[in-house]
Amino acid sequence: MGTLLRGGVVLPMAPERRRRLLQPGSVLFDGVEIVAVGTVEELDADPRAAGPDVEVIDATGFAVLPGLHNCHLHSGLLRGTAEGLALFDWLQTYVDPAHRALTPEIAEAASWLCYAEALRSGTTSVMDMWRFLDGSARVAGELGIRATLVPYVADETGYDYFESIDSTRALLAKHRESYDGRVRSWVGLEHLFYCTERAFADASALAAEYDTGLHVHSSESRWEVEESLRRYGHRPLAEIARRGALDGGRAVVAHCVWLDDAEIDLLAATGTRVAHCPASNMKLASGPAPVPKLWAAGVTVGIGSDGEKENNNLDILEEAKIASLLQKLVGLDPTAGDPWDILAMATIEGARCLGLGELTGSLEPGKRADVIMVDLRKLHTTPLLSGADANVAAHLVFSSSGQDVDSVWADGRRLLAGGRLLTAAEAAIRSRAQAAAEELFARRAALT
């Protein structure tokens, strides 16, 4: 059945016309693909938008835009319990012991919670660096979202409870692409300090063998840079490049806060993309990523929430506001963090970051129907203006949140309507996550 979203404020986010606004506009999709995007008059006159097999949805008072991409997420169940520590203290005190206590069943419950939360707030595509990812693939498949699954690989002494190259190979054999291509697997390395040179070499070879991306954290804290110089004689990204992980333009690096100009040039020269996680970087007092410099160098930058434990929610619209305000604050420049540029990070640039830019990320004929509707009929999005005073992009970045997301489609399938999940029972997800978290905390306490 076809779907016509009629009369909304349409933000296509098409690469060549990123600031185009149709107010009012309409979007028509048929099956999994977008068929037409245009003014109300144009689509009303399109014969493909007529007939009993097309559902017409009144989008008046709603923003209609591409689904959001979360380019760096960790499923988890530690929300609200891992607070008030710097990055590596926090990892050693809270996070790593929880990984040691994790089971496949607990891991799957965490993905149910996080993917449902992400979907509920307008995210149609996540990149999840997590463990026991067979379960996460099943969750994404049943919920209907896109997921790029990245196992944590770590092999340094003391980290034998993480994923391995062998377990990654097994995941790739099963989920290189599954659920009609919505679920994909990549190769992941937890961190420079968690992985030997052999792990880097094997991961790079595995990514080349399966033609996948490679994901790793780097340059998140000042201490990390100092420690890398002490251990290896190189800054972190230079060492990661020396180990071959940036070869072939496959890599997406999370954080990239503490970069010098040479490292920014290295990212640009290797085609490496960056997942920017402003809320996490602020909460852990890691610092601000040099996003304007990355843009100026031609580096693709997407937005990531990071995990529920280092952010406390997975709301990419809220993350967009933080990303903009952080640029303004750090540069002492009120013109920085333009709303259209920030929305691009959450949509088309996020899709490009994940290697999905030809498939999704913008509302264009032939692309997949990954579409969201955001309610603008709220006190906090009033006044709603058009023409020379159009303010919808500003409302989406500075005023709206994931709580305003009304409807979500992925591959043309409606997953959220009126703010209600259609492909899963929210109460059951929450109950399962609560029980899993209690089990995880008991297991962690027993181990420590």
C-alpha positions in Angstrom: 0.0 0.0 0.0 1.2 3.5 -0.8 1.4 6.3 1.7 1.0 10.1 1.1 2.1 12.4 3.9 0.2 15.5 2.8 0.6 19.1 3.9 3.5 18.9 6.3 6.6 21.1 6.5 8.9 18.9 4.5 12.7 19.0 5.0 14.1 16.7 2.3 17.8 17.2 3.4 18.9 16.3 -0.1 22.7 16.7 -0.4 22.6 19.2 -3.3 19.7 21.3 -1.8 20.3 20.8 1.9 18.4 23.9 3.0 15.3 23.3 0.8 12.0 23.7 2.7 8.6 22.7 1.4 6.0 24.5 3.5 3.6 23.0 2.9 4.8 19.9 1.1 4.0 16.2 0.6 5.9 13.0 0.4 4.7 9.9 -1.4 6.2 6.4 -0.9 5.1 3.1 -2.2 6.4 -0.1 -0.6 9.9 0.5 0.6 10.9 3.4 -1.6 10.1 7.1 -1.9 8.2 7.9 -5.1 7.9 11.7 -5.0 8.6 14.7 -2.9 7.2 18.1 -3.7 4.6 20.8 -3.0 1.1 19.8 -2.1 -0.2 20.9 -5.5 2.4 18.9 -7.3 1.7 15.6 -5.5 -2.1 16.2 -5.5 -1.8 16.3 -9.3 0.4 13.1 -9.4 -1.8 10.1 -10.5 0.4 7.8 -8.3 -0.9 9.6 -5.2 -4.6 8.9 -6.0 -6.5 5.7 -5.7 -7.8 3.3 -3.0 -4.3 1.7 -2.5 -2.8 5.0 -1.2 -3.2 5.9 2.5 -3.4 9.7 2.9 -2.1 11.0 6.2 -2.7 14.6 7.1 0.7 16.0 8.1 -0.5 19.6 8.7 1.4 20.9 11.7 4.1 18.3 11.5 7.7 18.5 10.3 8.4 15.6 7.8 12.0 14.7 7.5 14.3 11.7 7.0 14.8 9.3 9.9 17.6 10.1 12.2 20.9 8.2 12.4 22.7 7.4 15.7 26.3 6.8 14.6 27.7 5.6 17.9 25.6 3.7 20.5 26.3 1.1 23.1 23.3 -0.9 24.3 23.3 -1.1 28.1 21.5 -1.1 31.4 23.6 1.1 33.6 21.7 4.3 33.2 21.8 6.5 36.2 24.3 4.3 38.1 27.7 5.2 36.6 28.0 8.9 37.4 30.7 11.4 38.4 33.9 9.9 37.2 36.4 10.6 34.4 36.5 8.4 31.4 39.0 5.7 32.3 38.1 5.6 36.0 34.5 5.2 34.9 35.3 2.4 32.6 37.3 0.4 35.1 34.9 1.0 38.0 31.5 0.5 36.3 31.6 -0.5 32.7 34.2 -3.2 32.4 32.9 -5.2 35.4 29.5 -5.1 33.9 30.9 -6.5 30.6 32.5 -9.3 32.6 29.1 -10.2 34.1 27.1 -9.9 30.9 25.1 -12.8 29.4 23.5 -13.1 26.0 20.1 -12.8 27.5 20.9 -9.7 29.4 22.6 -8.2 26.3 19.5 -8.8 24.2 17.2 -7.2 26.8 19.5 -4.1 26.8 19.2 -3.9 23.0 15.4 -4.2 23.2 15.4 -1.2 25.6 17.8 0.9 23.7 16.5 0.3 20.2 12.9 0.9 21.3 13.9 4.1 23.0 15.8 5.2 19.9 12.9 4.4 17.6 10.5 6.2 19.9 12.5 9.4 19.5 12.8 9.3 15.7 15.9 7.2 15.1 15.6 4.8 12.2 19.3 3.7 12.1 21.7 2.9 14.8 25.3 1.7 15.0 25.6 -0.3 18.1 29.0 -1.4 19.5 27.9 -4.2 21.9 28.3 -7.9 22.6 26.4 -11.1 22.0 25.0 -9.4 18.9 22.9 -12.3 17.6 20.3 -11.1 20.0 20.6 -7.5 18.9 20.1 -8.5 15.3 16.9 -10.2 16.3 15.7 -7.1 18.2 16.4 -4.8 15.2 14.8 -7.3 12.8 11.6 -7.5 14.9 11.3 -3.8 15.7 12.0 -2.9 12.1 14.8 -0.4 12.4 18.2 -0.4 10.6 21.1 -1.5 12.7 24.9 -1.7 12.1 26.2 -4.2 14.6 29.8 -3.8 15.8 31.2 -6.3 18.3 33.6 -5.0 21.0 36.9 -6.8 20.2 39.6 -6.6 22.9 42.6 -9.0 23.5 45.0 -7.2 25.8 45.7 -8.9 29.1 42.7 -8.6 31.4 40.1 -8.0 28.7 39.5 -11.6 27.7 35.7 -11.3 28.4 35.1 -9.0 25.4 34.4 -10.2 21.8 37.1 -11.7 19.6 38.0 -11.9 16.0 36.6 -15.4 15.9 33.2 -14.3 17.3 33.1 -11.4 14.9 33.7 -13.7 12.0 30.8 -15.9 13.2 28.6 -12.8 13.4 29.6 -11.7 9.9 28.8 -15.1 8.5 25.3 -14.9 9.9 24.5 -11.2 9.8 26.8 -9.5 7.2 23.4 -8.5 5.9 20.1 -9.9 7.2 16.5 -8.9 7.7 16.2 -7.7 4.1 19.5 -5.8 4.4 18.3 -3.6 7.4 20.7 -5.4 9.7 24.4 -5.4 8.9 27.5 -6.3 10.8 30.9 -4.5 10.9 34.2 -5.2 12.5 34.9 -3.4 15.8 37.9 -2.7 18.0 37.2 -1.5 21.5 40.1 0.9 22.0 43.8 1.3 21.2 44.7 0.4 24.8 42.4 -2.7 24.8 43.8 -4.3 21.6 47.2 -5.7 20.6 48.7 -5.0 17.2 47.7 -8.5 16.2 44.0 -7.6 16.9 44.3 -4.5 14.7 45.9 -6.5 11.9 43.3 -9.3 12.1 40.4 -6.8 12.3 41.6 -4.9 9.3 42.0 -8.1 7.3 38.5 -9.3 8.3 36.9 -6.0 7.3 38.6 -6.2 3.9 37.6 -9.9 3.5 33.9 -9.2 4.2 34.0 -5.7 2.7 32.6 -4.0 5.8 33.3 -0.9 7.8 35.6 -0.8 10.9 34.6 1.0 14.1 36.9 2.1 17.0 37.0 4.7 19.8 39.9 7.2 19.8 41.2 10.5 21.1 38.4 10.9 23.6 40.4 12.3 26.6 43.5 14.4 27.0 45.0 11.6 29.2 44.6 9.1 26.4 46.7 11.3 24.1 49.4 11.6 26.8 49.4 7.9 27.5 49.6 7.0 23.8 52.6 9.2 23.4 54.2 7.6 26.4 53.4 4.0 25.3 53.9 4.2 21.5 55.6 7.5 20.7 52.6 8.5 18.6 49.3 10.3 19.2 46.3 7.8 19.2 45.1 8.3 15.6 48.6 8.2 14.2 49.1 4.9 16.1 45.8 3.5 14.8 46.8 4.5 11.3 50.2 2.8 11.7 48.4 -0.4 12.7 46.4 -0.3 9.4 42.9 0.4 10.7 42.4 3.5 8.6 43.3 1.8 5.4 40.8 1.6 2.6 38.5 4.3 3.9 36.5 1.8 6.0 36.8 3.4 9.4 34.4 5.3 11.5 36.1 6.7 14.7 34.0 7.7 17.7 34.8 10.9 19.6 37.9 12.4 18.0 38.0 15.1 20.7 41.7 15.7 21.1 43.1 16.0 17.6 45.9 18.1 16.2 45.9 19.5 12.7 48.0 16.6 11.3 45.4 14.1 12.6 42.5 16.0 11.1 44.5 15.9 7.8 45.0 12.2 8.3 41.2 11.6 8.7 40.5 13.6 5.5 43.2 11.8 3.5 42.1 8.3 4.5 38.4 9.0 4.1 37.8 8.2 7.7 34.5 9.3 9.2 33.8 10.6 12.7 30.9 9.9 15.1 30.5 13.0 17.3 29.1 12.4 20.8 28.7 15.9 22.4 26.6 14.9 25.4 28.9 12.1 26.4 32.0 14.2 25.9 30.5 16.9 28.1 29.3 14.5 30.8 32.6 12.7 31.1 34.4 16.1 30.9 36.4 14.8 27.9 36.3 18.0 26.0 34.7 19.4 22.7 35.4 17.8 19.4 36.8 20.2 16.7 33.8 19.7 14.4 34.2 23.0 12.4 37.8 22.0 11.6 36.7 18.5 10.6 34.0 20.0 8.3 36.6 22.4 6.8 38.9 19.5 6.0 36.1 17.6 4.3 35.6 14.9 7.0 32.1 13.4 7.2 30.8 13.8 10.7 27.6 12.1 12.1 26.0 12.4 15.5 26.1 9.7 18.1 24.4 9.5 21.5 27.1 7.1 23.0 25.6 4.7 25.5 22.7 5.2 27.9 25.1 5.2 30.8 27.2 8.1 29.5 24.3 10.1 28.1 21.2 8.9 30.0 19.0 9.1 27.0 19.3 8.2 23.3 17.4 11.3 21.9 19.2 12.4 18.7 17.1 15.6 18.5 18.3 16.6 22.0 21.8 15.6 20.9 21.5 17.9 17.9 20.8 20.9 20.2 23.8 20.0 22.4 26.0 19.7 19.3 25.0 23.2 18.1 25.3 24.9 21.5 28.7 23.3 22.2 30.1 24.7 19.0 28.8 28.2 19.9 30.2 28.0 23.4 33.7 26.6 22.5 34.2 29.0 19.6 32.5 31.9 21.4 30.7 32.3 18.1 26.9 32.6 18.0 26.9 31.8 14.2 28.4 28.4 14.7 26.3 25.3 14.9 23.8 26.4 12.2 20.6 24.4 12.5 20.6 23.2 8.9 24.2 21.9 9.3 23.3 20.1 12.5 20.2 18.5 11.0 22.4 17.3 8.1 24.7 15.6 10.7 21.6 13.8 12.1 20.3 12.8 8.7 22.2 12.7 5.4 25.7 13.1 6.9 24.8 10.4 9.5 23.8 8.1 6.7 27.1 8.8 4.9 29.0 8.2 8.1 27.5 4.7 8.2 27.9 4.0 4.5 24.2 4.3 3.8 24.1 7.6 2.0 23.0 6.1 -1.3 20.2 4.3 0.4 18.7 6.6 3.0 19.3 9.9 4.9 17.3 12.2 2.6 13.8 12.3 1.1 14.5 11.7 -2.6 12.8 9.5 -5.1 14.4 6.1 -5.2 15.7 6.2 -1.7 14.2 4.1 1.1 11.2 5.4 2.8 12.8 6.1 6.2 10.7 9.0 7.3 9.6 10.7 10.6 6.9 13.2 11.5 7.6 15.6 14.4 4.7 17.4 16.0 5.1 21.2 15.8 1.8 22.0 17.4 3.2 22.5 20.8 3.7 25.5 23.1 7.5 25.1 22.7 7.3 25.2 18.9 5.1 28.2 18.7 5.2 30.5 16.7 5.5 28.4 13.5 6.5 30.7 10.7 7.0 30.4 7.0 8.5 32.4 4.1 11.4 34.7 4.9 10.8 34.0 8.6 10.7 30.2 8.4 11.9 28.7 11.7 11.2 25.0 11.4 14.9 24.0 11.2 15.6 26.1 14.3 12.6 24.6 16.1 13.8 21.0 15.4 17.3 21.7 16.7 16.6 24.1 19.6 13.0 23.4 20.7 11.9 19.9 19.8 12.9 16.6 21.4 12.3 13.0 20.8 9.1 13.3 22.8 7.6 15.3 19.9 8.1 12.5 17.4 4.7 11.3 16.3 5.3 8.7 13.5 8.2 6.7 12.1 8.5 4.6 9.0 11.5 2.5 8.0 11.6 0.8 4.6 8.0 2.1 4.2 6.8 0.2 7.2 5.1 2.2 9.9 6.8 1.5 13.2 5.4 4.4 15.4 2.0 6.1 15.2 0.8 8.7 17.6 3.9 8.2 19.6 3.1 4.5 20.2 5.3 1.6 19.1 3.5 -0.6 16.6 6.0 -3.5 16.4 6.6 -4.2 20.1 4.9 -3.8 23.5 6.7 -1.0 25.4 5.6 -2.3 28.8 7.0 -5.7 28.1 10.3 -4.2 26.9 10.6 -2.1 30.1 9.7 -5.1 32.4 12.3 -7.3 30.7 15.0 -4.6 30.9 14.3 -4.0 34.6 14.7 -7.7 35.4 17.8 -8.0 33.3 19.4 -5.0 35.0 18.7 -6.4 38.4 20.3 -9.7 37.3 23.3 -7.9 35.8 23.9 -5.9 39.0 23.7 -9.1 41.1 26.1 -10.9 38.8 28.5 -8.0 38.8 28.4 -7.8 42.6 29.2 -11.5 42.9 32.2 -11.2 40.6 33.7 -8.2 42.4 
